[in-house]
Amino acid sequence: MCRSELFTRTFNLPHLRAVAPKLRAKGAGKAVEMFLARDALTPAALPLSDRAARRLCDRLVDLGAVRELTGRATFRLYGV
Protein backbone atom coordinates (compact mmCIF):
# COMPACT_ATOMS: atom_id res chain seq x y z
CA MET A 1 0.00 0.00 0.00
CA CYS A 2 1.53 3.30 -1.02
CA ARG A 3 1.55 6.37 1.16
CA SER A 4 -1.32 8.16 -0.62
CA GLU A 5 -3.55 5.07 -0.38
CA LEU A 6 -2.79 4.79 3.33
CA PHE A 7 -3.65 8.46 3.84
CA THR A 8 -6.90 8.11 1.89
CA ARG A 9 -7.89 5.01 3.87
CA THR A 10 -7.22 6.60 7.26
CA PHE A 11 -8.99 9.79 6.16
CA ASN A 12 -12.14 7.91 5.05
CA LEU A 13 -12.51 5.78 8.20
CA PRO A 14 -13.86 8.61 10.38
CA HIS A 15 -16.03 9.77 7.48
CA LEU A 16 -17.55 6.30 7.17
CA ARG A 17 -18.35 6.31 10.88
CA ALA A 18 -19.88 9.79 10.55
CA VAL A 19 -22.28 8.82 7.76
CA ALA A 20 -23.38 5.56 9.44
CA PRO A 21 -26.31 7.22 11.33
CA LYS A 22 -27.69 8.47 7.99
CA LEU A 23 -28.18 4.91 6.74
CA ARG A 24 -31.64 3.42 7.27
CA ALA A 25 -31.17 -0.19 6.13
CA LYS A 26 -31.60 -2.87 8.77
CA GLY A 27 -28.11 -4.34 8.39
CA ALA A 28 -26.34 -1.04 7.80
CA GLY A 29 -24.48 -1.07 11.11
CA LYS A 30 -23.06 -4.53 10.47
CA ALA A 31 -22.22 -3.55 6.89
CA VAL A 32 -20.28 -0.47 8.06
CA GLU A 33 -18.32 -2.64 10.51
CA MET A 34 -17.50 -5.03 7.65
CA PHE A 35 -16.22 -2.12 5.53
CA LEU A 36 -14.06 -0.97 8.44
CA ALA A 37 -12.62 -4.45 8.93
CA ARG A 38 -11.85 -5.34 5.29
CA ASP A 39 -10.10 -3.69 2.38
CA ALA A 40 -12.76 -4.44 -0.24
CA LEU A 41 -16.22 -6.01 -0.32
CA THR A 42 -18.76 -7.09 -2.86
CA PRO A 43 -22.39 -6.22 -2.13
CA ALA A 44 -23.11 -9.96 -1.96
CA ALA A 45 -20.86 -10.22 1.12
CA LEU A 46 -23.05 -7.82 3.11
CA PRO A 47 -25.77 -9.13 5.44
CA LEU A 48 -28.55 -7.68 3.29
CA SER A 49 -30.63 -8.76 0.33
CA ASP A 50 -28.94 -8.32 -3.06
CA ARG A 51 -30.89 -5.20 -3.97
CA ALA A 52 -30.55 -3.63 -0.52
CA ALA A 53 -26.79 -4.28 -0.51
CA ARG A 54 -26.34 -2.66 -3.93
CA ARG A 55 -28.41 0.35 -2.89
CA LEU A 56 -26.46 0.69 0.38
CA CYS A 57 -23.15 0.60 -1.47
CA ASP A 58 -24.40 3.18 -3.98
CA ARG A 59 -25.55 5.38 -1.11
CA LEU A 60 -22.15 5.11 0.60
CA VAL A 61 -20.46 6.10 -2.66
CA ASP A 62 -22.80 9.10 -3.01
CA LEU A 63 -21.96 10.16 0.55
CA GLY A 64 -18.24 9.82 -0.18
CA ALA A 65 -17.67 7.19 2.50
CA VAL A 66 -16.53 4.37 0.18
CA ARG A 67 -15.23 4.10 -3.36
CA GLU A 68 -16.15 1.76 -6.17
CA LEU A 69 -12.84 0.11 -6.99
CA THR A 70 -13.38 -1.84 -10.21
CA GLY A 71 -14.95 0.65 -12.61
CA ARG A 72 -17.12 -2.09 -14.07
CA ALA A 73 -20.90 -2.21 -14.31
CA THR A 74 -21.35 -5.96 -13.80
CA PHE A 75 -18.96 -6.86 -10.98
CA ARG A 76 -18.18 -4.20 -8.42
CA LEU A 77 -15.90 -4.05 -5.42
CA TYR A 78 -16.26 -1.32 -2.84
CA GLY A 79 -13.66 -0.16 -0.34
CA VAL A 80 -12.81 2.60 2.06
C-alpha positions as CSV (number, residue, x, y, z in Angstrom):
1,M,0.0,0.0,0.0
2,C,1.5,3.3,-1.0
3,R,1.5,6.4,1.2
4,S,-1.3,8.2,-0.6
5,E,-3.6,5.1,-0.4
6,L,-2.8,4.8,3.3
7,F,-3.7,8.5,3.8
8,T,-6.9,8.1,1.9
9,R,-7.9,5.0,3.9
10,T,-7.2,6.6,7.3
11,F,-9.0,9.8,6.2
12,N,-12.1,7.9,5.0
13,L,-12.5,5.8,8.2
14,P,-13.9,8.6,10.4
15,H,-16.0,9.8,7.5
16,L,-17.5,6.3,7.2
17,R,-18.4,6.3,10.9
18,A,-19.9,9.8,10.6
19,V,-22.3,8.8,7.8
20,A,-23.4,5.6,9.4
21,P,-26.3,7.2,11.3
22,K,-27.7,8.5,8.0
23,L,-28.2,4.9,6.7
24,R,-31.6,3.4,7.3
25,A,-31.2,-0.2,6.1
26,K,-31.6,-2.9,8.8
27,G,-28.1,-4.3,8.4
28,A,-26.3,-1.0,7.8
29,G,-24.5,-1.1,11.1
30,K,-23.1,-4.5,10.5
31,A,-22.2,-3.6,6.9
32,V,-20.3,-0.5,8.1
33,E,-18.3,-2.6,10.5
34,M,-17.5,-5.0,7.7
35,F,-16.2,-2.1,5.5
36,L,-14.1,-1.0,8.4
37,A,-12.6,-4.5,8.9
38,R,-11.9,-5.3,5.3
39,D,-10.1,-3.7,2.4
40,A,-12.8,-4.4,-0.2
41,L,-16.2,-6.0,-0.3
42,T,-18.8,-7.1,-2.9
43,P,-22.4,-6.2,-2.1
44,A,-23.1,-10.0,-2.0
45,A,-20.9,-10.2,1.1
46,L,-23.0,-7.8,3.1
47,P,-25.8,-9.1,5.4
48,L,-28.6,-7.7,3.3
49,S,-30.6,-8.8,0.3
50,D,-28.9,-8.3,-3.1
51,R,-30.9,-5.2,-4.0
52,A,-30.5,-3.6,-0.5
53,A,-26.8,-4.3,-0.5
54,R,-26.3,-2.7,-3.9
55,R,-28.4,0.4,-2.9
56,L,-26.5,0.7,0.4
57,C,-23.1,0.6,-1.5
58,D,-24.4,3.2,-4.0
59,R,-25.6,5.4,-1.1
60,L,-22.2,5.1,0.6
61,V,-20.5,6.1,-2.7
62,D,-22.8,9.1,-3.0
63,L,-22.0,10.2,0.5
64,G,-18.2,9.8,-0.2
65,A,-17.7,7.2,2.5
66,V,-16.5,4.4,0.2
67,R,-15.2,4.1,-3.4
68,E,-16.1,1.8,-6.2
69,L,-12.8,0.1,-7.0
70,T,-13.4,-1.8,-10.2
71,G,-14.9,0.7,-12.6
72,R,-17.1,-2.1,-14.1
73,A,-20.9,-2.2,-14.3
74,T,-21.4,-6.0,-13.8
75,F,-19.0,-6.9,-11.0
76,R,-18.2,-4.2,-8.4
77,L,-15.9,-4.1,-5.4
78,Y,-16.3,-1.3,-2.8
79,G,-13.7,-0.2,-0.3
80,V,-12.8,2.6,2.1
